[in-house]
Amino acid sequence: MEEITNPLVQAMLDDLQRRSTAGSTAELVEKITTPHPGNPLVSGLKCEGCGISQEDAEKALLQCARCHQVCYCSRECQKSHWKESHKNICAKVTAADKEEGKRVIEEMKQGDVSSMQTLQRSDAAYDVAKKLGLFDTMEDLFEQDMEGELPNDKGYFSTTQEIITNIFKGNREVHDRYTCACPVRTKEYILSSPTAWDNMMDATLFQAKIMTKADSIWGAELGAWRHSAARDVFATINLALLHEKVAKALFFQSKATGKRSQEEAREYALNVMAPKLKEFCNNGGEGFASSRVDRNETIQNNVHQFTALLSYWYRTLNVDDENPNAFIDAMQLDDAQEFKYETIARPLAEGSIQYGRTLTMDEFTLARARATAEYQRRKGSARKKSGKKKGSKKKK
C-alpha cells in the first residue's frame, strides 16, 4: 500500500472513512488504489470461449463489437467461438429487423424520434437503419432541433437527447448514474461525414444553452426535464470519449471523410472546438451559471469533464508536439474555472480513461484529493517564484 504523506489527502480520506464500509483508512486506500481487473459493473459475465469469469480474468472482458451480447477474454477465444457457433447468430438480420429499421428511419425523417429505443436494443435494426441513411438523418435532425422546427408532443423533451442516448447506447446501469456508451457506434457516426461531429457538438451545447430560457418558456417542471436531457447527452458523449478509437476519429478523421494531418488536427482543435467550449464555459447563455438554471452546476461540470477528456487526448495522441497543453490553454479559464477543472474535471476524466468506466465515489474522492494537493503545490511554487522575482527587482 502506498504511504499517504500529504495532510490534505489524509484529511479527505479520514472524512471518506467515516462514510465507508472499509475497516480503516489504510484498508480504504488499499481498496480504492488496487485496480479492478475489469469493470465491476459487469461482474457475473464470462468469456464465451474458455468460460473464465470476469472476477477471475486478468483484464476486463471485451464485448462483441457487432452484437454486444457476448464477451471474450482474448482475441483467440473470440475467433474460436465465432467459428464454433457465434457467426450463425451474431446480429442476424431478420425480416422483422428490416421492417423495424425501415420504420424508425421513416419516422425520423418526419421529425419523430419516439421509436429510437428500437435501435438501442437491436443491433440488427441499427445496421438496417444505417444502410438507409441513419447518420445523414441524424445530422438533419440536429440542425432542425437547434432551429426549433421539430414537434414537441411525442412524449420526449429533447430530440437531440433521444438520438444520442439511444444511438450511442447511453444507459443507466447503476442507480441514477450513466455507466454505458458504445464507442463503436460513436466512431461510426463521427466518420460518416466531415461535419458529423460538429453538428452533434453544436446540438449538444445548444441543449444546455436553451436551459437559460427553460423557466420562462416552459415552466419550472419542464425546465427540470430539459436540464436532465442536457445532462444525459453529455454523460453519454463523455463515456464514449473514454475510448482512444473515438478520440482518434474525432481529431484525425479517416480516408473516407478526408484524413487530417497533425497540423490540420491541431488547427481544428484550437480554432473550431476550443472556441465553442470557451464561449460556453464563459457563461454560454445569460444566467446559465445561476443555480436556478443549472442545478448543482451539473451541466457546467459535465462540460468541464468534456473539455478535460479532449485535452487529455490532445496531449496523448500527439496532436501538438510543441505545446501539448495548447488545447486547455486556449480555453483561458479564470481562477475559479481553473480550480474546478484541475481538482474535479481532470482527475475524473483521466481516472475514467484509466479504468475504462466511470469512477466510483471512493475512487473519485481519492483522485480529487491528490489533484487538489498537487494543484495547491503548483500554485504555491508559482507564488514563491513570483515573490523572488519581485524581491530581486526591489534590491536593484
C-alpha positions in Angstrom: 0.0 0.0 0.0 1.3 3.4 -0.9 2.0 5.8 2.1 -0.2 8.9 2.4 2.1 11.9 3.3 0.0 14.9 2.3 -2.2 16.2 5.2 -4.9 17.4 2.8 -5.2 13.9 1.2 -5.2 12.3 4.6 -8.0 14.7 5.9 -10.2 13.9 2.9 -9.6 10.2 3.3 -10.4 10.4 7.0 -13.7 12.1 6.1 -14.4 9.5 3.5 -13.6 6.7 6.0 -16.4 7.8 8.3 -18.8 7.1 5.5 -17.2 3.9 4.2 -17.6 0.2 4.9 -13.8 -0.3 5.0 -12.4 -1.1 8.4 -9.7 1.6 8.5 -8.3 4.4 6.4 -5.4 2.1 5.4 -7.8 -0.5 4.2 -9.8 2.1 2.3 -6.7 3.3 0.4 -5.8 -0.3 -0.4 -9.4 -0.9 -1.7 -9.6 2.1 -4.0 -6.0 2.1 -5.2 -6.0 -1.5 -6.3 -7.2 -1.6 -9.9 -10.1 -3.9 -10.5 -9.2 -6.5 -13.2 -12.3 -5.5 -15.1 -15.4 -3.3 -14.9 -17.2 -4.1 -11.6 -20.4 -3.0 -13.3 -20.3 -6.1 -15.5 -19.5 -8.7 -12.8 -21.1 -12.0 -13.4 -20.1 -12.1 -17.1 -17.9 -14.9 -18.5 -15.8 -15.5 -21.6 -17.9 -17.4 -24.2 -14.7 -19.0 -25.4 -13.0 -20.5 -22.3 -15.6 -19.8 -19.7 -13.4 -17.7 -17.4 -15.4 -15.3 -15.2 -14.9 -11.5 -15.1 -13.8 -11.8 -11.5 -11.0 -14.3 -12.4 -9.9 -12.7 -15.7 -6.7 -10.6 -15.7 -8.3 -7.8 -17.5 -11.8 -6.5 -18.5 -13.8 -8.8 -20.8 -14.5 -7.3 -24.2 -17.9 -7.3 -25.8 -18.5 -8.5 -29.3 -18.4 -5.2 -31.3 -21.2 -6.3 -33.6 -23.9 -7.6 -31.3 -22.7 -6.5 -27.8 -24.3 -9.6 -26.4 -21.3 -11.9 -25.6 -17.9 -11.3 -24.1 -14.4 -12.7 -24.5 -11.1 -12.6 -22.6 -8.9 -12.7 -25.7 -8.8 -12.5 -29.5 -8.2 -16.2 -29.6 -11.3 -17.0 -27.7 -13.4 -14.7 -29.9 -12.1 -16.4 -33.1 -12.7 -19.9 -31.7 -16.3 -19.1 -30.6 -17.1 -17.3 -33.9 -16.2 -20.4 -35.9 -18.0 -22.7 -33.4 -21.4 -21.0 -33.3 -21.5 -17.3 -32.9 -21.3 -16.4 -36.6 -24.7 -18.1 -37.0 -26.5 -15.8 -34.6 -24.4 -12.6 -34.3 -26.7 -9.7 -35.2 -28.5 -11.8 -37.7 -30.9 -9.6 -39.6 -34.4 -10.9 -39.8 -37.4 -9.7 -41.8 -38.7 -8.1 -38.5 -35.4 -6.2 -38.1 -35.6 -4.9 -41.6 -39.1 -3.6 -41.0 -38.1 -2.1 -37.7 -35.1 -0.3 -39.1 -37.0 1.0 -42.1 -39.9 2.2 -39.9 -37.6 4.1 -37.5 -35.8 5.9 -40.4 -39.2 6.9 -42.0 -40.4 8.3 -38.7 -37.1 10.1 -38.1 -37.4 11.8 -41.5 -40.7 13.1 -40.3 -39.1 14.6 -37.2 -40.4 11.8 -34.9 -37.7 10.0 -32.8 -40.1 8.4 -30.3 -39.1 4.9 -31.6 -35.3 5.4 -31.2 -35.1 2.8 -28.4 -35.6 0.1 -31.0 -32.2 1.0 -32.4 -30.6 0.9 -28.9 -32.0 -2.6 -28.2 -31.4 -4.1 -31.7 -28.1 -4.0 -33.4 -29.6 -5.7 -36.4 -32.3 -3.0 -36.8 -29.5 -0.4 -36.2 -27.5 -1.9 -39.1 -30.5 -1.7 -41.4 -31.2 1.9 -40.4 -27.5 2.7 -41.0 -27.8 1.5 -44.6 -30.9 3.6 -45.1 -29.2 6.9 -44.2 -29.3 7.0 -40.4 -26.3 9.2 -39.9 -27.4 11.8 -42.5 -30.8 11.9 -40.9 -29.3 12.4 -37.5 -27.3 15.4 -38.8 -30.5 16.9 -40.3 -32.4 16.4 -37.1 -29.6 18.1 -35.0 -29.9 21.2 -37.2 -33.7 21.2 -37.1 -33.6 20.8 -33.3 -31.4 23.9 -32.9 -33.8 25.8 -35.2 -36.9 24.8 -33.2 -38.5 23.1 -36.2 -39.3 19.7 -34.6 -42.5 18.6 -32.9 -42.6 18.6 -29.1 -45.7 16.5 -28.5 -44.2 13.0 -28.9 -43.5 12.2 -25.2 -39.9 13.3 -25.0 -38.3 16.6 -24.2 -35.2 16.7 -26.4 -34.8 15.3 -29.9 -31.0 15.5 -29.5 -31.1 13.6 -26.3 -33.3 10.8 -27.7 -30.9 10.4 -30.7 -27.6 10.5 -28.8 -28.5 8.4 -25.8 -30.3 5.7 -27.9 -27.9 5.5 -30.9 -24.8 5.5 -28.8 -26.4 3.2 -26.2 -26.2 5.6 -23.3 -27.7 3.7 -20.3 -28.2 3.9 -16.6 -27.0 0.6 -15.2 -26.3 1.7 -11.7 -29.0 3.7 -9.8 -29.2 7.1 -11.4 -25.7 7.1 -12.9 -24.8 6.8 -16.5 -22.3 4.0 -17.0 -22.6 2.9 -20.6 -22.0 4.2 -24.1 -21.0 2.5 -27.3 -17.6 3.6 -28.7 -18.1 1.6 -31.9 -21.3 3.4 -32.9 -19.9 6.8 -31.8 -16.9 6.3 -34.1 -19.0 5.2 -37.0 -21.1 8.3 -36.7 -18.1 10.6 -36.4 -16.6 9.1 -39.5 -19.8 9.2 -41.5 -19.2 12.8 -42.8 -16.7 15.7 -42.2 -19.5 17.7 -40.4 -21.0 14.9 -38.3 -19.1 15.7 -35.1 -19.5 19.5 -35.4 -23.3 19.2 -35.8 -23.6 16.9 -32.8 -21.4 19.1 -30.7 -23.4 22.2 -31.6 -26.6 20.4 -30.9 -25.3 19.2 -27.5 -24.1 22.6 -26.4 -27.4 24.0 -27.6 -29.3 21.7 -25.3 -27.5 23.2 -22.3 -27.8 26.8 -23.5 -31.5 26.5 -24.1 -32.0 25.9 -20.4 -31.4 29.6 -19.8 -34.9 30.1 -21.1 -36.4 27.0 -19.6 -38.3 28.5 -16.7 -39.7 31.4 -18.7 -40.8 29.5 -21.7 -41.7 26.0 -20.5 -42.2 26.5 -16.7 -40.1 25.1 -13.9 -41.2 21.5 -14.2 -40.4 21.2 -17.9 -37.2 23.2 -17.3 -36.0 20.4 -15.0 -36.6 17.8 -17.7 -34.6 19.9 -20.2 -31.8 20.0 -17.6 -31.9 16.2 -17.3 -31.9 15.9 -21.0 -28.7 18.0 -21.4 -27.0 16.1 -18.6 -27.7 12.8 -20.2 -26.4 13.9 -23.6 -23.1 15.0 -22.1 -22.8 11.8 -19.9 -23.2 9.6 -23.0 -20.6 11.5 -25.1 -18.2 11.7 -22.2 -18.4 7.9 -21.7 -17.8 7.4 -25.4 -14.7 9.6 -25.3 -13.1 7.3 -22.8 -12.0 5.3 -25.8 -9.0 6.1 -27.9 -10.6 5.0 -31.1 -13.3 7.6 -30.7 -10.8 10.4 -29.9 -8.7 9.4 -33.0 -11.7 9.6 -35.2 -12.6 13.0 -33.8 -9.2 14.6 -34.2 -7.9 12.9 -37.3 -11.0 11.6 -39.2 -10.4 8.9 -41.9 -9.6 8.5 -45.6 -13.3 8.4 -46.4 -14.0 11.8 -44.8 -10.6 13.4 -45.5 -7.9 12.3 -43.1 -6.4 15.2 -41.2 -2.7 15.8 -40.9 -1.2 16.6 -37.5 -1.2 20.3 -38.3 -4.8 20.2 -39.6 -5.9 18.3 -36.4 -4.3 21.0 -34.3 -5.9 23.8 -36.2 -9.3 22.1 -36.0 -8.9 21.6 -32.2 -7.8 25.1 -31.5 -9.8 27.1 -34.0 -13.1 25.1 -34.0 -13.6 23.0 -30.9 -11.9 25.1 -28.3 -13.6 28.4 -29.1 -17.1 26.7 -28.9 -16.3 25.3 -25.5 -14.6 28.5 -24.3 -17.7 30.5 -25.2 -19.9 28.1 -23.3 -17.7 27.8 -20.2 -17.7 31.6 -20.1 -21.4 31.5 -19.4 -22.6 30.5 -22.8 -26.1 31.8 -22.1 -27.1 34.7 -20.0 -27.9 33.5 -16.5 -26.6 30.0 -17.2 -24.3 29.9 -14.2 -27.2 30.5 -11.7 -28.2 27.6 -9.6 -31.8 28.3 -10.6 -30.9 27.1 -14.2 -28.0 24.7 -13.8 -28.9 22.8 -10.6 -25.8 21.9 -8.6 -23.7 23.1 -11.7 -24.2 19.6 -13.2 -24.0 20.7 -16.8 -21.0 23.0 -16.3 -19.2 20.2 -14.5 -20.1 17.9 -17.5 -18.7 20.4 -19.9 -15.5 20.8 -17.9 -15.1 17.0 -17.9 -15.8 17.0 -21.7 -13.0 19.6 -22.0 -10.7 17.6 -19.8 -11.2 14.5 -22.0 -10.5 16.4 -25.2 -7.4 18.0 -23.6 -6.1 14.6 -22.5 -6.4 13.1 -26.0 -4.9 16.2 -27.5 -1.8 15.6 -25.4 -1.6 11.8 -25.6 -2.4 11.5 -29.3 0.4 14.0 -30.0 -1.9 16.4 -31.8 0.6 19.1 -30.9 4.2 18.1 -30.3 5.4 21.7 -29.5 2.7 22.6 -26.9 0.7 19.6 -25.6 -1.3 21.8 -23.3 -2.4 24.2 -26.1 -6.0 23.0 -26.0 -6.6 23.7 -22.4 -4.6 26.9 -22.6 -6.9 28.1 -25.4 -9.8 27.8 -23.0 -8.4 30.7 -21.0 -10.1 29.6 -17.8 -10.4 32.1 -15.0 -9.2 31.2 -11.5 -12.5 29.6 -10.3 -12.8 27.6 -13.5 -9.2 26.5 -13.4 -9.6 25.3 -9.8 -12.7 23.2 -10.7 -11.0 21.9 -13.8 -7.8 20.8 -12.1 -9.4 19.4 -9.0 -12.7 17.9 -10.3 -12.9 17.6 -14.1 -9.4 16.5 -14.9 -9.0 13.8 -12.2 -12.5 12.5 -13.0 -11.8 12.4 -16.8 -8.3 10.9 -16.6 -9.3 8.4 -13.9 -12.2 7.2 -16.0 -9.9 6.7 -19.0 -7.5 4.7 -16.9 -10.3 2.4 -15.6 -12.3 2.4 -18.8 -15.5 3.4 -16.9 -17.0 6.0 -14.6 -15.2 6.2 -11.3 -16.9 5.1 -8.1 -17.3 7.8 -5.4 -14.4 6.3 -3.4 -12.1 6.4 -6.4 -13.1 9.9 -7.3 -12.6 11.2 -3.8 -9.1 9.9 -3.7 -8.3 11.2 -7.2 -9.7 14.6 -6.3 -7.7 14.8 -3.0 -4.5 14.1 -4.8 -5.3 16.5 -7.6 -6.2 19.2 -5.1 -2.9 18.7 -3.2 -0.9 18.8 -6.5 -2.7 21.9 -7.6 -2.1 23.7 -4.4 1.6 22.7 -4.5 2.0 24.1 -8.0 0.3 27.3 -7.1 2.5 27.7 -4.0 5.6 27.2 -6.0 4.4 29.8 -8.6 3.8 32.3 -5.8 7.2 31.7 -4.3 8.9 32.2 -7.7 6.9 35.4 -8.3 7.8 36.7 -4.9 11.5 36.1 -5.5 11.4 38.0 -8.8 9.7 40.9 -7.1 12.3 40.9 -4.3 15.2 40.9 -6.8 13.7 43.9 -8.6 13.4 45.9 -5.4 17.1 45.2 -4.5 18.2 46.6 -7.8 
